[in-house]
Amino acid sequence: MKFLDILKFSIKNLSQRGLRSWLTILGIVIGVAAVVSILSIGAGMQQTISSQLAGLGSDVGYVIPGFERAMRANQRIVSPRITSATIKLTDKDFNTIKYTPGIKIASGIIAGRTEVQYYGEKISLQLYGVEPLAFQEISVVDVEEGRHLAMGDENVAVIGNRVASEIFKKPITINSQISINNKTFRVVGILERFGGMVGGIMYDNAIFVTTNAARNVLNVSSNEFSIILFKVSDLDNLDEISKDIEKRLMLSRHVTNETKDFTIITAKSIQETISSILNTVNLFLAGIAAISLLVGAIGIANTMYMSVIERTRQIGTLKALGATNSDVMKMFLFESSIIGFVGGLIGVFLGFIASGIISEMGVNVIGISRGQNITIITPELVLFALIFSTLIGAISGLLPARKAAQLQPIEALRYE
């Protein structure tokens, strides 16, 4: 039999078993739609995280007080953490980082939560004290209105986009007066909407003042910092420079690997860690979703076995007319493959719809910016889903096809 004849024959047999064929296809549809949706979420999260980490700058890192380490105690795994409540970064640490070879610029930041009042409304917000020029060099979040902080500024502030437009009932505009811990500040700049947290800073919900102003408001010692940001001259040497900073800080702070009380983080290290976690989670969830594909495969095998039994006489007739074992096997394999392919095609379509719904939920419920994709369906994912579902169909129909091919023509014709 010719290839085209076998294909037409397979399609005709499937159409004659309409309801049973569609119920079999449904099992594949559900599995493929679930897998596509889950993998699209994973791809979207990867892209979102990468774009947000790009805000920190791939050549930027930051040092925070505190270090978490796992240790075994009494046969239990515990994770003690030396926190910033007991450990501080100082001017000495800042100078150690600033004068490390390969450092382009460093910036010490004061951070703390404080009460902000505007038109009688009081809200607790995060305040950051920054060195104006150094912070502008490191941060990539630009101002939407007004200007950045400048050297010599006193009692002026730059605010995040949500602080200006959403957090208070009355929008804050340029030159508005706000009270920070009962001290009056004039707003000179409003930042662009960023939509994420980078370097420990949630830009949209923050208020930025000079370092001296923050120390006065938060009552912080003149030689202490909450975070120290640094920017390297050569991105290729970021890892080496970070290790050099770590060695120098350990030496200046008189700590060892066992007693280390600070953490150095870069965008690259964050992305690698989060990507590893996401890949593990996605693999686990995709495995769960793939169970429905297994159920669908069992459904295909069952349908094909039933088809062999019902069409025994037909198989005998075909063999009597000259059809070979290979022709009969191809016919049944084509039928099971078509079931898998059609199921995969519909599953991908439903996966697109499910991904769109999830994205919309991310915007409306979770509050993710419309510029960020919580789900992404790539051409590679679509191709993988179609090939995989077709293979599932072919493999599921392999044993029934072999059984059909091995039927003897005389016995098949006698079958009632």
Secondary structure as GFF3:
##gff-version 3
##sequence-region A 1 416
A	DSSP	alpha_helix	3	16	.	.	.	ID=ss1
A	DSSP	alpha_helix	18	56	.	.	.	ID=ss2
A	DSSP	beta_strand	60	65	.	.	.	ID=ss3
A	DSSP	beta_strand	67	68	.	.	.	ID=ss4
A	DSSP	beta_strand	71	73	.	.	.	ID=ss5
A	DSSP	beta_strand	76	78	.	.	.	ID=ss6
A	DSSP	beta_strand	81	82	.	.	.	ID=ss7
A	DSSP	beta_strand	89	90	.	.	.	ID=ss8
A	DSSP	alpha_helix	91	98	.	.	.	ID=ss9
A	DSSP	beta_strand	103	118	.	.	.	ID=ss10
A	DSSP	beta_strand	121	130	.	.	.	ID=ss11
A	DSSP	alpha_helix	132	138	.	.	.	ID=ss12
A	DSSP	beta_strand	143	146	.	.	.	ID=ss13
A	DSSP	beta_strand	156	159	.	.	.	ID=ss14
A	DSSP	alpha_helix	161	162	.	.	.	ID=ss15
A	DSSP	pi_helix	163	167	.	.	.	ID=ss16
A	DSSP	beta_strand	177	180	.	.	.	ID=ss17
A	DSSP	beta_strand	183	191	.	.	.	ID=ss18
A	DSSP	beta_strand	197	198	.	.	.	ID=ss19
A	DSSP	beta_strand	201	202	.	.	.	ID=ss20
A	DSSP	three_ten_helix	203	205	.	.	.	ID=ss21
A	DSSP	beta_strand	206	210	.	.	.	ID=ss22
A	DSSP	alpha_helix	211	218	.	.	.	ID=ss23
A	DSSP	beta_strand	224	225	.	.	.	ID=ss24
A	DSSP	beta_strand	227	232	.	.	.	ID=ss25
A	DSSP	three_ten_helix	235	237	.	.	.	ID=ss26
A	DSSP	alpha_helix	238	253	.	.	.	ID=ss27
A	DSSP	beta_strand	262	266	.	.	.	ID=ss28
A	DSSP	alpha_helix	267	310	.	.	.	ID=ss29
A	DSSP	alpha_helix	312	320	.	.	.	ID=ss30
A	DSSP	alpha_helix	325	361	.	.	.	ID=ss31
A	DSSP	pi_helix	362	366	.	.	.	ID=ss32
A	DSSP	alpha_helix	379	396	.	.	.	ID=ss33
A	DSSP	alpha_helix	398	405	.	.	.	ID=ss34
A	DSSP	alpha_helix	409	414	.	.	.	ID=ss35
###
